Amino acid sequence: MKKGFTVWFTGLSGSGKTTLSQRVEEALLERGLNVEVLDGDVVRLNLSKGLGFSKEDRDINIKRIGFVCNLLTRNGVAAIAAAISPYRSIRDENRNLIKRFVEIYVQCPLEICKQRDPKGLYAKAEAGKIANFTGVSDPYEEPLRPEVVVDTDKETIDQSVNKILRTLELLNYIPIVSSLEYSGEEETKIKERLKALGYI
């Protein structure tokens, strides 16, 4: 049986987590992997219905996603989680639980996230209509040692996806496909990050 793993996208609302997770899902399916995506908004409608946005409720929500990802990973599935998951300690708990865990920090300046905001959530939060909104009235704790950092305000979607896929290749989590296009500089940066994290 193929070994599973979890790809965990974290970042502010509007940073691009859902878009990237969908593209990575497509790429992994093309390589013949079993894939499941747990998107934060979808999970809240189903698995975490009734939870609010207090720190305690957020932690419960992220722990639930981590629990499901762990089950999937143990059973040979590539689990993809796309949730703001603002608190570092709970992300680290999930990392320790799952083990084969790749953290993707979807980095994007707050001002750009606000400009992209299709649902107008930031405007509502700034007007006091939404409480405990990450980046406005609630903190976001950036990852300290993510396996991948994508800068969605500077990179194309393809560049970000390729960086994620190449990292998964170098970790031996997915089969290598030679058709991915990287510059020598990008390849060096990916390898340097993994070396600094003790993977290679």
C-alpha positions as CSV (number, residue, x, y, z in Angstrom):
1,M,0.0,0.0,0.0
2,K,1.2,3.5,-0.8
3,K,2.2,5.5,2.2
4,G,-0.1,8.5,2.9
5,F,0.8,12.0,4.0
6,T,-0.8,15.3,4.9
7,V,-0.3,18.6,3.1
8,W,-1.5,21.3,5.5
9,F,-2.2,24.7,3.9
10,T,-2.3,27.6,6.5
11,G,-2.6,31.3,5.9
12,L,-5.0,34.3,6.2
13,S,-8.4,34.3,4.6
14,G,-8.0,35.2,1.0
15,S,-4.4,34.2,0.8
16,G,-5.1,31.4,-1.8
17,K,-5.3,28.2,0.3
18,T,-8.3,26.8,-1.4
19,T,-7.1,27.6,-5.0
20,L,-3.7,26.0,-4.3
21,S,-5.2,22.9,-2.6
22,Q,-7.5,22.3,-5.5
23,R,-4.6,22.5,-8.0
24,V,-2.4,20.3,-5.9
25,E,-5.2,17.8,-5.6
26,E,-5.5,17.7,-9.4
27,A,-1.8,17.1,-9.8
28,L,-1.7,14.3,-7.2
29,L,-4.7,12.6,-8.8
30,E,-2.9,12.7,-12.2
31,R,0.0,10.8,-10.5
32,G,-2.3,8.1,-9.4
33,L,-2.6,8.9,-5.7
34,N,-5.8,8.6,-3.6
35,V,-6.5,12.2,-2.4
36,E,-9.0,13.8,0.0
37,V,-9.3,17.5,0.6
38,L,-10.6,19.0,3.8
39,D,-11.4,22.6,3.1
40,G,-11.9,24.8,6.2
41,D,-15.3,26.2,5.0
42,V,-16.6,22.8,4.0
43,V,-15.5,21.2,7.3
44,R,-17.3,23.9,9.3
45,L,-20.6,23.1,7.5
46,N,-20.3,19.4,8.2
47,L,-17.8,18.1,10.7
48,S,-17.7,21.2,12.9
49,K,-21.2,22.5,12.5
50,G,-22.2,24.5,15.6
51,L,-18.7,25.6,16.5
52,G,-18.0,29.3,16.8
53,F,-14.8,31.3,16.3
54,S,-13.5,31.6,19.9
55,K,-10.0,30.3,20.4
56,E,-11.3,27.1,22.0
57,D,-13.8,26.4,19.1
58,R,-11.1,27.2,16.5
59,D,-8.7,24.7,18.3
60,I,-11.4,22.0,18.4
61,N,-12.1,22.6,14.6
62,I,-8.4,22.3,13.7
63,K,-7.9,19.2,15.9
64,R,-10.9,17.5,14.2
65,I,-9.3,18.2,10.8
66,G,-6.0,16.9,12.1
67,F,-7.8,13.7,13.4
68,V,-9.3,13.0,10.0
69,C,-6.1,13.7,8.2
70,N,-4.3,11.3,10.5
71,L,-6.8,8.5,9.7
72,L,-6.5,9.2,6.0
73,T,-2.7,9.3,6.1
74,R,-2.5,6.0,8.1
75,N,-4.6,4.4,5.3
76,G,-2.4,5.5,2.4
77,V,-4.3,8.6,1.4
78,A,-2.8,12.0,0.4
79,A,-4.8,14.2,2.8
80,I,-4.9,17.9,1.9
81,A,-6.1,20.4,4.6
82,A,-6.8,24.0,3.7
83,A,-7.8,25.9,6.8
84,I,-6.6,29.2,8.3
85,S,-5.5,27.3,11.4
86,P,-4.2,30.5,13.1
87,Y,-2.6,29.0,16.2
88,R,0.9,27.5,15.9
89,S,0.5,25.1,18.9
90,I,-2.5,23.3,17.3
91,R,-0.8,23.0,14.0
92,D,2.3,21.5,15.8
93,E,0.0,19.1,17.7
94,N,-1.3,17.9,14.3
95,R,2.2,17.6,13.0
96,N,3.2,15.4,16.0
97,L,0.1,13.3,15.6
98,I,0.3,12.7,11.8
99,K,4.1,12.6,11.4
100,R,4.1,12.6,7.6
101,F,3.0,16.2,7.6
102,V,4.0,18.9,5.2
103,E,3.2,22.5,6.2
104,I,2.6,25.0,3.4
105,Y,2.6,28.6,4.6
106,V,0.4,30.5,2.1
107,Q,2.0,33.9,2.7
108,C,0.2,37.0,1.4
109,P,0.1,40.6,2.8
110,L,-3.1,41.4,4.7
111,E,-3.8,44.3,2.3
112,I,-3.8,42.0,-0.7
113,C,-6.0,39.5,1.1
114,K,-8.5,42.3,1.8
115,Q,-8.5,43.3,-1.9
116,R,-9.2,39.8,-3.0
117,D,-12.0,39.2,-0.4
118,P,-15.0,38.1,-2.6
119,K,-17.4,37.7,0.4
120,G,-16.5,41.0,1.9
121,L,-15.6,39.4,5.2
122,Y,-12.7,41.7,6.1
123,A,-15.0,44.8,5.6
124,K,-17.6,43.2,7.9
125,A,-14.9,42.3,10.5
126,E,-13.5,45.9,10.4
127,A,-17.1,47.2,10.8
128,G,-17.5,45.0,13.9
129,K,-20.1,42.8,12.3
130,I,-17.8,39.7,12.6
131,A,-16.0,39.0,15.8
132,N,-12.8,37.0,16.3
133,F,-11.8,37.5,12.6
134,T,-8.2,36.4,11.9
135,G,-6.0,39.3,10.8
136,V,-8.4,41.9,12.1
137,S,-9.6,41.2,15.7
138,D,-7.8,37.8,16.1
139,P,-4.1,37.0,15.7
140,Y,-2.5,34.8,13.1
141,E,0.7,33.0,14.2
142,E,3.0,32.4,11.3
143,P,4.7,29.0,11.0
144,L,8.3,29.0,12.2
145,R,9.6,26.1,10.2
146,P,7.2,25.3,7.3
147,E,8.3,22.9,4.6
148,V,7.1,25.3,1.9
149,V,6.5,29.0,1.8
150,V,4.5,30.3,-1.2
151,D,4.1,34.0,-1.8
152,T,0.8,34.3,-3.6
153,D,1.1,38.0,-4.2
154,K,4.4,37.5,-6.1
155,E,4.2,34.0,-7.6
156,T,1.9,32.6,-10.2
157,I,-0.4,29.7,-9.2
158,D,1.8,27.4,-11.3
159,Q,5.0,28.5,-9.6
160,S,3.5,27.9,-6.2
161,V,2.1,24.5,-7.1
162,N,5.3,23.4,-8.7
163,K,7.2,24.4,-5.5
164,I,4.9,22.3,-3.4
165,L,5.1,19.3,-5.8
166,R,8.9,19.4,-6.0
167,T,9.1,19.4,-2.2
168,L,6.8,16.4,-2.1
169,E,9.0,14.7,-4.7
170,L,12.2,15.4,-2.7
171,L,10.6,14.0,0.4
172,N,9.8,10.8,-1.6
173,Y,6.1,11.2,-0.9
174,I,5.1,11.3,-4.6
175,P,6.6,9.9,-7.8
176,I,9.0,12.2,-9.6
177,V,7.7,13.7,-12.9
178,S,10.4,15.3,-15.0
179,S,8.0,17.6,-16.9
180,L,7.9,20.1,-14.0
181,E,9.7,23.2,-14.9
182,Y,12.0,24.9,-12.3
183,S,14.8,27.3,-12.6
184,G,18.1,26.3,-11.0
185,E,17.6,29.0,-8.4
186,E,14.1,27.6,-7.4
187,E,15.5,24.1,-7.1
188,T,18.4,25.3,-4.9
189,K,16.0,27.2,-2.6
190,I,13.7,24.2,-2.2
191,K,16.7,21.9,-1.3
192,E,18.2,24.5,1.0
193,R,14.9,24.8,3.0
194,L,14.6,21.0,3.3
195,K,18.3,20.7,4.3
196,A,17.8,23.4,7.0
197,L,14.8,21.4,8.3
198,G,16.8,18.2,8.4
199,Y,15.1,16.3,5.6
200,I,18.1,16.0,3.3
